[in-house]
Amino acid sequence: MTRRVLLIDDNADVREIARLSLELTADVEVDTAGSGREGLRKATASPPDAILLDVHMPELDGPATLRFLRDDPRTEGVPVVFITARVQASEREGYEALGVSGVLEKPFDPVRIGPALAAILGW
Amino acid sequence: MSANRGSSATAAGTERPGTPDRSLPAVNRLLGGVVRAGPRWPPRWTEEEREATRGLLLVVAVALVLLSLVFTDPAAVELGPTLVVLGALLVTAFLSRRLERSAVWSRTSGILLVALLAVLVAETGGHESHFEDLYLLVLVFTAAFRSTLRFAEIAVLTLLAIGAPFSYAGFDADDLADLLVDAPMWFLAAGIVHLLVQQFHRSARERDLATQELRSLFAHHPDAVLRLTLDGSVEERNEAAEHLLGPVERLVGAALPSERDRVDALLAIAGTGTPGTAETVLRRTTGEPCDVQLVIVPILAEGGIVGVYAVARDISTRRDAERMRDQFIAVASHELRTPLTAVHGAIGLLASGLVDPSSDRGRQTLSIAASNTERLVRLVSDLLDLERLESGSATLQLEDHPAQDLVDQALATVAPQAEARRLDVRSDVDTPTVRCDGDRIVQTLTNLVGNAVKFSAPGGSIEVSVAAAHGEAVFRVVDHGRGVPDDHVDTIFDRFAQVEPADADRGSGLGLPICRTIVRQHGGRVWVERTSGGGSTFCFTLPDAPGTER
């Protein structure tokens, strides 16, 4: 069964490469958003099976977007995976404490990102 | 310009070489303002201390006289001569107060007293005098209580010692034998007292000196130094501690609540006799936190730990620099990882065969890889450039350059982009030459004009001008684009500052910081203004005598 993933990242090139990689390495259909605000609009309009969320974004960053997602009854149950260029052990623990299902690192391996996401979400 | 140079040369010429200015302001200019005016050093005895010492000496002298009188035959004591002796002692003591500054008087007053007594002894019976023992006692102690004796003094005292008893007419062979037997004993006594006095003087002086040196170290140490009891109450604090922490009563009370356990632990360790150190945060008198390096040293005395010294060094400047560096590394690594993610992903997709390179999707993926590689290259070279400029390893090559040439070179570099956007770029140069590092100023102008091109609407216009004002050359790059919002005016020259997220795709985020560093190295200023009617005007100045950072 093809699952729907919403990818929120402020960099257009990263969005495009991540979308391609996910669709080619996992049975998913990827919708993208270029900001936290746009992501929230798309997620509430049609809740996806999972959300891949960039941590470092201007204005509404990853953690802030996550709070809005959790506060909204339409998206509170959607699993969220952070994707970030800043990963240190302490930060990873901090992210997990926010209640995300997992953290993916940038730069990612395009061949393995799909299986990695599926493993995190238990698909 | 030339008038300024002339006057500064004259001022420098009148300064005598080889006599460095050691006034407090001059020293502080050298050391960056770390020295504060302290109390006068070394400390002088106060008048009260001097009076107390004098009184004590007088009491001792009178007591000695009375004691010697008690041990002579009471029946034989004549009141008159005794009063003369007491009077002489008092007069000597009081006179010496007036004459204390006279070295001759301080050395001769004792001998005068002895001479006075010698006359008394001779008048009252010489060898048979009741005052002979008192006389010898004063004589011996006059000699002994000096930490140093001169040959003349020894000679005078010896003559007096022998002369007075001899002055009695009935002095015979038995008396001479007695004197010869007694003399060695007196000399021995005098020698021992002299040695003891000398020792006492020396150790007291050394102790005083050591105490004064330690007090000076404590009082004038630029770090905050507090003397604490073992339970952490402040007993004493130096000037720097007063300045940093104010009238704090407990060291733990000065720590931020989150840091109290750490300070407590240090004090507990000190209680076992072990010194400890930690970086922690104390509160300033003003309430704001201050990063300090705290050193706790137990004070070992009398076979136990009697207290603790706490030394707090203000390290807030270093910590601020570390925080800025950490933040810069975090931002820079994010800025580098983002294009790297795109390149790595794109090439991985093509290399693994997931995307066919000859397909449309393949060509699009390749172009993402290419543009992000370019961005990486630009970022890395800008980072290195900025690093070189800020570390000071890139020195300025100052020469006189025609201002028109500098502007023309910059405009030629951005001409292709400007033409592509059909922009009208004009220049108005009002200053013949400027003294600067030509390459660096062209780089600055190219950057600013390049930004103006990027942020101008197609078909718009850009004006570049150079004018002289107040001994400076003022460069202006005027565009009519979207402008810089007011809340970005102060931060736009910071590293990786972008007004809009999408701007990151247009530049490295390091162009303006590089411009600012170059201009500041020249001793100029750089700022942004609002262009009337919309858009922004980036300005910078170059002083006539560049190279001194402001």
Interface residues (C-beta under 8 A of the other chain):
Chain A: D10 N11 A12 D13 V14 E16 I17 A18 L20 S21 L24 T25 S35 H56 M57 P58 E59 A85 R86 K106 P107 F108 D109 P110 V111
Chain B: A330 S333 H334 R337 T338 P339 L340 T341 A342 V343 H344 G345 A346 G348 L349 S352 L354 V355 R361 Q364 T365 I368 S371 N372 Q498 P501 A504 D505
